[in-house]
């Protein structure tokens, strides 16, 4: 509500230019925590949304992940377009009988946020899982021509009613699918110093 004042906390984020090199290290790391973090980064989702993802929410044929309202910060259902690298990541994961979680903890429950933080510590990267959403936002603003609202929608931030109406008609999911494919491509490319990759 407009009356509430939220304190903005700047969380440590990885510089955009370091994403490709970081992803090489992350993809070489073993374990469910590393795969969950990779999934969260490529979908620009919050850590809790990624850690709580279930196979029932994933539609590989439609290449979408539909997060129910109850699991979203804004309490609105959120559809996430899944890029090819995300679909291959998911295809490579084991499914645990009797457990619908995509990234189950070793004892079967939801992974803790500390598991993802531990992955970053092992890789000696001084950032927090949430910081990758800022990296995504910086990438979208600095290196692409995607409208601000499309990036804000990818992050499931509150946006204006006019755009919300357009989203409900479904026309922004296609733009967002292109944006997430471009983001995955960017994350899969190691930048060399002084090199700028422009994505239209």
Residue frames relative to the residue before (quaternion, step in Angstrom):
aa qw qx qy qz dx dy dz
X 1.0000 0.0000 0.0000 0.0000 0.00 0.00 0.00
X 0.6217 -0.5842 0.3639 0.3739 3.59 -1.08 0.69
X 0.6199 0.5776 -0.3368 0.4106 3.60 1.13 -0.61
X 0.6344 0.5336 -0.3355 0.4475 3.57 1.16 -0.56
X 0.1949 -0.7567 0.6110 0.1272 3.55 -1.04 0.76
X 0.1787 -0.7885 0.5817 0.0888 3.54 -0.71 1.10
X 0.3657 -0.6982 0.5684 0.2360 3.53 -0.98 0.87
X 0.2968 -0.7551 0.5573 0.1763 3.59 -0.71 1.04
X 0.1144 -0.7875 0.6041 0.0418 3.54 -0.75 1.09
X 0.2478 -0.7575 0.5827 0.1589 3.56 -0.72 1.04
X 0.1616 -0.8008 0.5724 0.0705 3.54 -0.52 1.19
X 0.5893 -0.5901 0.4023 0.3776 3.59 -1.02 0.73
X 0.0469 -0.8091 0.5853 -0.0227 3.58 -0.75 1.09
X 0.5174 -0.6304 0.4833 0.3183 3.54 -1.22 0.53
X 0.4940 -0.6316 0.4896 0.3425 3.63 -0.94 0.78
X 0.6247 -0.5787 0.3788 0.3624 3.58 -1.03 0.86
X 0.6768 0.5284 -0.2966 0.4180 3.61 0.88 -0.96
X 0.6846 0.4952 -0.2857 0.4523 3.61 1.19 -0.47
X 0.4265 0.7517 -0.4378 0.2478 3.60 1.27 -0.21
X 0.6786 0.5175 -0.3083 0.4203 3.60 0.77 -1.01
X 0.6770 0.4801 -0.2878 0.4779 3.58 0.89 -0.97
X 0.6289 0.5291 -0.3350 0.4608 3.59 1.03 -0.78
X 0.6643 0.5183 -0.3140 0.4376 3.62 0.90 -0.91
X 0.5857 0.5560 -0.3724 0.4572 3.61 1.09 -0.64
X 0.6782 0.4823 -0.2800 0.4786 3.59 0.92 -0.97
X 0.6565 0.5174 -0.3155 0.4490 3.59 0.93 -0.90
X 0.6831 0.4935 -0.2947 0.4505 3.60 0.91 -0.91
X 0.6444 0.5003 -0.3226 0.4801 3.60 1.22 -0.45
X 0.5778 0.5925 -0.3735 0.4190 3.61 1.25 -0.36
X 0.3978 -0.7223 0.5229 0.2160 3.56 -1.05 0.86
X 0.6972 0.5452 -0.3367 0.3215 3.53 -1.31 0.23
X 0.6517 -0.5433 0.3919 0.3556 3.49 -1.32 0.55
X 0.6221 0.5584 -0.3413 0.4298 3.59 1.02 -0.79
X 0.6568 0.5058 -0.3045 0.4692 3.58 0.98 -0.86
X 0.6630 0.4928 -0.3109 0.4701 3.61 0.97 -0.83
X 0.6405 0.5222 -0.3228 0.4615 3.59 1.03 -0.81
X 0.6494 0.5083 -0.3182 0.4675 3.59 0.98 -0.83
X 0.6281 0.5297 -0.3292 0.4654 3.60 1.00 -0.83
X 0.6447 0.5204 -0.3022 0.4714 3.58 1.00 -0.92
X 0.6582 0.5127 -0.3066 0.4582 3.60 0.91 -0.95
X 0.6582 0.5100 -0.3105 0.4585 3.60 0.95 -0.89
X 0.7231 0.4617 -0.2595 0.4435 3.59 0.77 -1.03
X 0.7093 0.3964 -0.2571 0.5231 3.61 1.21 -0.43
X 0.3446 -0.7572 0.4739 0.2888 3.61 1.36 -0.10
X 0.4016 0.7306 -0.4625 0.3016 3.57 1.12 0.67
X 0.5819 -0.5420 0.4611 0.3938 3.53 -1.32 0.24
X 0.6548 -0.5419 0.3658 0.3793 3.55 -1.16 0.66
X 0.6806 0.5061 -0.2925 0.4417 3.60 0.87 -0.96
X 0.6229 0.5296 -0.3336 0.4693 3.59 1.10 -0.73
X 0.6764 0.4828 -0.2884 0.4756 3.59 0.95 -0.90
X 0.6752 0.5057 -0.3036 0.4431 3.60 0.88 -0.95
X 0.7322 0.4173 -0.2294 0.4869 3.58 1.10 -0.70
X 0.3765 0.7531 -0.4753 0.2552 3.62 1.26 0.02
X 0.1428 -0.7796 0.6051 0.0761 3.56 -1.02 0.86
X 0.6187 -0.5466 0.4084 0.3894 3.56 -1.21 0.49
X 0.6017 0.5742 -0.3600 0.4227 3.61 1.09 -0.63
X 0.6638 0.5088 -0.3004 0.4585 3.62 1.17 -0.58
X 0.6670 0.5095 -0.2814 0.4652 3.58 1.26 -0.46
X 0.0536 -0.7607 0.6463 0.0266 3.57 -0.91 0.98
X 0.2535 -0.8123 0.5094 0.1282 3.57 -0.05 1.32
X 0.6276 0.5464 -0.3461 0.4333 3.60 1.02 -0.74
X 0.7363 0.3686 -0.2147 0.5253 3.58 0.97 -0.88
X 0.3260 -0.7697 0.4769 0.2718 3.59 1.35 -0.16
X 0.5559 0.5692 -0.4234 0.4333 3.57 0.84 1.03
X 0.2081 -0.7093 0.6608 0.1303 3.49 -1.33 0.56
X 0.1057 -0.8072 0.5798 0.0315 3.59 -0.57 1.15
X 0.1677 -0.7965 0.5776 0.0611 3.53 -0.44 1.29
X 0.4068 -0.7309 0.4832 0.2586 3.63 -0.63 1.04
X 0.6861 -0.5200 0.3391 0.3793 3.55 -1.22 0.69
X 0.6485 0.5639 -0.3116 0.4055 3.58 0.97 -0.88
X 0.7182 0.4147 -0.2507 0.4994 3.59 1.18 -0.45
X 0.6170 0.5613 -0.3360 0.4374 3.58 1.31 -0.04
X 0.5781 -0.6021 0.4327 0.3405 3.56 -1.09 0.78
X 0.7370 0.3985 -0.2240 0.4979 3.62 0.98 -0.87
X 0.4075 -0.7471 0.4367 0.2916 3.60 1.36 0.08
X 0.5644 0.5204 -0.4196 0.4842 3.57 1.06 0.86
X 0.5445 -0.6057 0.4587 0.3552 3.57 -1.00 0.82
X 0.1114 -0.8065 0.5802 0.0219 3.59 -0.97 0.86
X 0.1897 -0.7745 0.5954 0.0980 3.56 -0.78 1.10
X 0.1294 -0.7933 0.5936 0.0385 3.55 -0.87 1.01
X 0.3296 -0.7293 0.5543 0.2287 3.61 -0.72 0.99
X 0.2634 -0.7807 0.5501 0.1359 3.60 -0.91 0.93
X 0.3453 -0.7445 0.5400 0.1871 3.57 -0.71 1.13
X 0.6975 -0.4720 0.3289 0.4273 3.59 -1.27 0.29
X 0.6537 0.4978 -0.3488 0.4508 3.67 0.86 -0.75
X 0.6326 0.5113 -0.3408 0.4714 3.63 1.06 -0.65
X 0.6502 0.5114 -0.3222 0.4603 3.59 0.95 -0.84
X 0.6711 0.4675 -0.3248 0.4749 3.63 0.97 -0.71
X 0.5811 0.5551 -0.3759 0.4613 3.60 1.08 -0.64
X 0.6814 0.4917 -0.2843 0.4616 3.59 0.87 -1.00
X 0.6465 0.5348 -0.3192 0.4407 3.59 0.99 -0.88
X 0.6963 0.4808 -0.2697 0.4597 3.59 1.14 -0.60
X 0.5752 0.6090 -0.3771 0.3952 3.60 1.26 -0.11
X 0.4486 -0.6674 0.5102 0.3050 3.58 -1.07 0.69
X 0.2856 -0.7189 0.5951 0.2177 3.58 -1.10 0.63
X 0.2862 -0.7733 0.5474 0.1432 3.55 -0.80 1.07
X 0.4652 -0.6924 0.4761 0.2784 3.58 -0.68 1.11
X 0.8309 0.1912 -0.1610 0.4972 3.55 -0.93 0.96
X 0.7107 0.3495 -0.2585 0.5530 3.60 1.26 0.18
X 0.2534 -0.8123 0.5113 0.1204 3.58 -0.50 1.20
X 0.4807 0.6744 -0.4452 0.3405 3.62 1.25 -0.10
X 0.4611 -0.6772 0.5019 0.2772 3.57 -0.98 0.88
X 0.7940 0.1668 -0.0635 0.5811 3.59 1.06 -0.85
X 0.0094 -0.8442 0.5359 0.0079 3.62 0.52 1.10
X 0.5054 -0.6044 0.5191 0.3314 3.54 -1.20 0.61
X 0.6893 -0.4869 0.3195 0.4310 3.63 -1.15 0.44
X 0.7419 0.3824 -0.2328 0.4991 3.61 1.03 -0.71
X 0.7089 -0.5238 0.2485 0.4017 3.56 1.22 0.33
X 0.6625 0.5033 -0.3292 0.4466 3.61 1.10 -0.48
X 0.7153 -0.3850 0.3329 0.4789 3.56 -1.30 -0.43
X 0.5341 -0.6110 0.4791 0.3344 3.60 -1.02 0.81
X 0.4078 -0.6899 0.5253 0.2860 3.59 -1.07 0.61
X 0.6241 -0.5328 0.4093 0.3987 3.55 -1.23 0.45
X 0.5954 0.5879 -0.3490 0.4220 3.58 1.14 -0.67
X 0.5738 0.5878 -0.3800 0.4252 3.60 1.14 -0.59
X 0.6793 0.4735 -0.2825 0.4843 3.59 0.98 -0.89
X 0.6232 0.5301 -0.3265 0.4733 3.58 1.07 -0.78
X 0.6360 0.5394 -0.3199 0.4496 3.59 1.04 -0.83
X 0.5946 0.5521 -0.3592 0.4611 3.59 1.08 -0.71
X 0.6775 0.4918 -0.2872 0.4655 3.59 0.90 -0.96
X 0.6297 0.5267 -0.3331 0.4639 3.59 1.05 -0.74
X 0.6498 0.5166 -0.3178 0.4581 3.58 0.95 -0.90
X 0.6997 0.4386 -0.2628 0.4991 3.58 1.08 -0.72
X 0.3718 -0.7639 0.4473 0.2794 3.59 1.38 0.02
X 0.4148 0.6691 -0.4935 0.3698 3.56 0.95 0.99
X 0.3001 -0.8093 0.4776 0.1640 3.63 -0.46 1.16
X 0.4702 0.6380 -0.4740 0.3837 3.59 0.71 1.09
X 0.3731 -0.6856 0.5613 0.2751 3.57 -1.30 0.09
X 0.6759 -0.5072 0.3215 0.4272 3.63 -1.11 0.53
X 0.6664 0.5237 -0.3114 0.4297 3.61 0.91 -0.89
X 0.5668 0.6402 -0.3662 0.3673 3.57 1.18 -0.60
X 0.5972 0.5866 -0.3673 0.4054 3.60 1.15 -0.52
X 0.5603 0.5650 -0.3949 0.4592 3.59 1.23 -0.36
X 0.6326 0.5091 -0.3229 0.4861 3.61 1.11 -0.70
X 0.6215 0.5316 -0.3396 0.4645 3.58 1.03 -0.79
X 0.6349 0.5244 -0.3170 0.4705 3.58 1.00 -0.88
X 0.6598 0.5182 -0.3009 0.4534 3.59 0.93 -0.97
X 0.6482 0.5131 -0.3052 0.4726 3.59 1.01 -0.89
X 0.6329 0.5311 -0.3217 0.4625 3.58 0.98 -0.89
X 0.6735 0.5049 -0.3009 0.4481 3.59 0.83 -1.02
X 0.7021 0.4720 -0.2656 0.4622 3.59 0.95 -0.91
X 0.7783 0.3984 -0.1926 0.4454 3.58 0.84 -0.99
X 0.8266 0.2790 -0.1043 0.4775 3.58 0.98 -0.78
X 0.7304 0.3419 -0.2500 0.5358 3.60 1.21 0.15
X 0.4374 -0.6691 0.5276 0.2875 3.55 -1.35 0.16
X 0.3532 0.7408 -0.5094 0.2587 3.61 1.18 0.31
X 0.5176 -0.6367 0.4636 0.3343 3.60 -0.97 0.82
X 0.6442 -0.5534 0.3797 0.3668 3.54 -1.15 0.75
X 0.6530 0.5403 -0.3210 0.4227 3.60 0.92 -0.91
X 0.6260 0.5385 -0.3477 0.4442 3.59 1.05 -0.72
X 0.6588 0.4889 -0.2993 0.4872 3.58 1.01 -0.83
X 0.6425 0.5201 -0.3236 0.4604 3.58 0.98 -0.84
X 0.6487 0.5137 -0.3137 0.4658 3.56 1.05 -0.77
X 0.6121 0.5450 -0.3436 0.4585 3.58 1.06 -0.75
X 0.7020 0.4445 -0.2501 0.4970 3.57 1.11 -0.73
X 0.3810 -0.7414 0.4586 0.3079 3.59 1.36 -0.04
X 0.3128 0.7182 -0.5471 0.2950 3.56 0.93 0.94
X 0.5757 -0.5673 0.4477 0.3826 3.57 -1.21 0.47
X 0.0028 0.7931 -0.6087 0.0201 3.56 -0.93 0.92
X 0.7374 -0.4655 0.2797 0.4016 3.56 -1.30 0.29
X 0.6676 -0.5437 0.3569 0.3623 3.55 -1.25 0.56
X 0.6252 0.5577 -0.3409 0.4266 3.58 1.00 -0.86
X 0.6813 0.4681 -0.2764 0.4903 3.56 0.93 -0.96
X 0.6032 0.5663 -0.3465 0.4420 3.56 1.03 -0.83
X 0.6505 0.5128 -0.3090 0.4673 3.58 0.98 -0.88
X 0.6417 0.5157 -0.3189 0.4696 3.58 0.99 -0.84
X 0.6338 0.5389 -0.3231 0.4510 3.56 1.01 -0.85
X 0.6606 0.5200 -0.3143 0.4409 3.56 0.92 -0.92
X 0.6363 0.4972 -0.3358 0.4850 3.60 1.13 -0.55
X 0.5321 -0.6947 0.3594 0.3242 3.55 1.31 -0.11
X 0.5271 0.6795 -0.4207 0.2890 3.61 1.15 -0.07
X 0.6519 0.5143 -0.3505 0.4332 3.63 1.12 -0.24
X 0.5153 0.6390 -0.4370 0.3677 3.62 1.16 -0.33
X 0.6374 0.5254 -0.3378 0.4512 3.61 1.04 -0.70
X 0.6408 0.5001 -0.3205 0.4864 3.59 0.99 -0.85
X 0.6696 0.4974 -0.2997 0.4631 3.56 0.96 -0.88
X 0.6075 0.5407 -0.3594 0.4576 3.61 1.07 -0.67
X 0.6475 0.4981 -0.3166 0.4821 3.60 1.01 -0.82
X 0.6492 0.5237 -0.3165 0.4518 3.57 0.98 -0.88
X 0.6861 0.4761 -0.2951 0.4642 3.62 0.89 -0.89
X 0.6055 0.5267 -0.3561 0.4787 3.62 1.13 -0.58
X 0.6534 0.5038 -0.3048 0.4757 3.60 1.02 -0.83
X 0.6282 0.5314 -0.3263 0.4653 3.58 1.05 -0.80
X 0.6570 0.5044 -0.3092 0.4672 3.60 0.93 -0.92
X 0.6382 0.5162 -0.3212 0.4723 3.58 1.03 -0.84
X 0.6413 0.5187 -0.3163 0.4686 3.58 0.98 -0.86
X 0.6695 0.5055 -0.2935 0.4583 3.60 0.91 -0.94
X 0.6983 0.4659 -0.2605 0.4769 3.57 1.16 -0.58
X 0.6560 0.4846 -0.3036 0.4926 3.59 1.29 0.11
X 0.3021 -0.7508 0.5582 0.1830 3.57 -0.68 1.07
X 0.3042 -0.7552 0.5567 0.1647 3.56 -0.78 1.10
X 0.2519 -0.7270 0.6137 0.1773 3.54 -1.05 0.77
X 0.6621 -0.5411 0.3294 0.4004 3.56 -1.03 0.78
X 0.8220 0.2320 -0.1898 0.4843 3.55 -0.96 0.94
X 0.6014 0.5637 -0.3625 0.4349 3.58 1.28 -0.11
X 0.1080 -0.7796 0.6149 0.0494 3.59 -0.90 0.92
X 0.1655 -0.7779 0.5997 0.0887 3.56 -0.77 1.04
X 0.1675 -0.7862 0.5891 0.0826 3.59 -0.53 1.16
X 0.0830 -0.7770 0.6225 0.0424 3.57 -0.87 0.93
X 0.2604 -0.7805 0.5489 0.1471 3.58 -0.72 1.05
